């Protein structure tokens, strides 16, 4: 059983903001932002679905290309059952 569709957003007086849309139990996507203590503007966006949670943003470390290629290869060539 899955939930219904939803959408929300918020913004605070101190610069924190976010928004999200989704289909309960199936899919979600959104983004958010805030200002760090050092004055840096931080922004992120995400999706969550049957393939997992994926986030991108100025504060999120990126997977090195050689690791991503390895993961893609493993995903495309799953081990054979014995």
C-alpha atoms as a printed R data frame, in Angstrom:
   type eleno elety resid chain resno      x       y       z
1  ATOM     1    CA   UNK     A     1  0.000   0.000   0.000
2  ATOM     2    CA   UNK     A     2  1.361   3.425  -0.840
3  ATOM     3    CA   UNK     A     3  0.528   6.876   0.435
4  ATOM     4    CA   UNK     A     4 -0.813   9.823  -1.474
5  ATOM     5    CA   UNK     A     5  0.936  12.654  -3.224
6  ATOM     6    CA   UNK     A     6  2.322  15.505  -1.183
7  ATOM     7    CA   UNK     A     7  4.158  18.786  -1.612
8  ATOM     8    CA   UNK     A     8  5.525  21.205   0.951
9  ATOM     9    CA   UNK     A     9  7.957  24.076   1.326
10 ATOM    10    CA   UNK     A    10  9.246  26.248   4.143
11 ATOM    11    CA   UNK     A    11 11.457  29.265   4.705
12 ATOM    12    CA   UNK     A    12 12.681  30.698   7.994
13 ATOM    13    CA   UNK     A    13 13.761  34.209   8.925
14 ATOM    14    CA   UNK     A    14 17.405  33.098   9.197
15 ATOM    15    CA   UNK     A    15 17.709  31.835   5.606
16 ATOM    16    CA   UNK     A    16 16.902  28.155   6.010
17 ATOM    17    CA   UNK     A    17 14.590  26.952   3.239
18 ATOM    18    CA   UNK     A    18 13.459  23.708   1.698
19 ATOM    19    CA   UNK     A    19 10.862  22.055  -0.450
20 ATOM    20    CA   UNK     A    20  9.824  18.510  -1.282
21 ATOM    21    CA   UNK     A    21  7.356  16.705  -3.506
22 ATOM    22    CA   UNK     A    22  6.567  13.036  -3.500
23 ATOM    23    CA   UNK     A    23  4.322  10.034  -3.660
24 ATOM    24    CA   UNK     A    24  4.194   8.405  -0.238
25 ATOM    25    CA   UNK     A    25  6.358   5.287  -0.128
26 ATOM    26    CA   UNK     A    26  7.279   5.549  -3.824
27 ATOM    27    CA   UNK     A    27  9.209   8.707  -4.677
28 ATOM    28    CA   UNK     A    28 10.442  11.969  -3.204
29 ATOM    29    CA   UNK     A    29 12.488  14.866  -4.558
30 ATOM    30    CA   UNK     A    30 13.426  18.196  -3.126
31 ATOM    31    CA   UNK     A    31 16.057  20.709  -2.182
32 ATOM    32    CA   UNK     A    32 17.128  22.946   0.627
33 ATOM    33    CA   UNK     A    33 19.524  25.691   1.551
34 ATOM    34    CA   UNK     A    34 21.018  27.545   4.478
35 ATOM    35    CA   UNK     A    35 23.891  29.880   5.287
36 ATOM    36    CA   UNK     A    36 26.778  28.284   7.193
37 ATOM    37    CA   UNK     A    37 28.467  29.961  10.148
38 ATOM    38    CA   UNK     A    38 31.273  31.165   7.856
39 ATOM    39    CA   UNK     A    39 28.761  32.877   5.526
40 ATOM    40    CA   UNK     A    40 28.925  30.191   2.826
41 ATOM    41    CA   UNK     A    41 25.608  29.492   1.096
42 ATOM    42    CA   UNK     A    42 24.919  25.744   1.203
43 ATOM    43    CA   UNK     A    43 22.492  24.178  -1.298
44 ATOM    44    CA   UNK     A    44 21.466  20.567  -1.800
45 ATOM    45    CA   UNK     A    45 18.990  18.594  -3.872
46 ATOM    46    CA   UNK     A    46 17.884  15.000  -3.546
47 ATOM    47    CA   UNK     A    47 15.772  12.226  -4.980
48 ATOM    48    CA   UNK     A    48 14.620   9.058  -3.289
49 ATOM    49    CA   UNK     A    49 12.969   6.161  -5.107
50 ATOM    50    CA   UNK     A    50 13.305   2.439  -5.775
51 ATOM    51    CA   UNK     A    51 16.991   2.996  -6.587
52 ATOM    52    CA   UNK     A    52 17.749   4.588  -3.212
53 ATOM    53    CA   UNK     A    53 18.530   8.036  -1.880
54 ATOM    54    CA   UNK     A    54 20.747  10.314  -3.967
55 ATOM    55    CA   UNK     A    55 21.877  13.736  -2.867
56 ATOM    56    CA   UNK     A    56 23.972  16.415  -4.559
57 ATOM    57    CA   UNK     A    57 25.174  19.615  -3.017
58 ATOM    58    CA   UNK     A    58 27.989  21.977  -2.341
59 ATOM    59    CA   UNK     A    59 28.728  20.254   0.987
60 ATOM    60    CA   UNK     A    60 28.384  16.635  -0.211
61 ATOM    61    CA   UNK     A    61 31.598  14.840  -1.229
62 ATOM    62    CA   UNK     A    62 31.486  13.510  -4.776
63 ATOM    63    CA   UNK     A    63 32.276   9.882  -5.624
64 ATOM    64    CA   UNK     A    64 35.538   9.717  -7.597
65 ATOM    65    CA   UNK     A    65 35.031   8.784 -11.250
66 ATOM    66    CA   UNK     A    66 37.003   5.527 -10.975
67 ATOM    67    CA   UNK     A    67 34.813   4.381  -8.070
68 ATOM    68    CA   UNK     A    68 31.617   5.268  -9.947
69 ATOM    69    CA   UNK     A    69 32.809   3.330 -13.012
70 ATOM    70    CA   UNK     A    70 33.499   0.305 -10.772
71 ATOM    71    CA   UNK     A    71 30.054   0.531  -9.191
72 ATOM    72    CA   UNK     A    72 28.425   0.835 -12.623
73 ATOM    73    CA   UNK     A    73 30.328  -2.240 -13.843
74 ATOM    74    CA   UNK     A    74 29.331  -4.294 -10.795
75 ATOM    75    CA   UNK     A    75 25.704  -3.232 -11.203
76 ATOM    76    CA   UNK     A    76 25.751  -4.193 -14.915
77 ATOM    77    CA   UNK     A    77 27.512  -7.546 -14.233
78 ATOM    78    CA   UNK     A    78 25.938  -9.074 -11.124
79 ATOM    79    CA   UNK     A    79 27.503 -12.290  -9.804
80 ATOM    80    CA   UNK     A    80 26.062 -15.488 -11.193
81 ATOM    81    CA   UNK     A    81 24.252 -17.808  -8.807
82 ATOM    82    CA   UNK     A    82 26.001 -21.060  -8.011
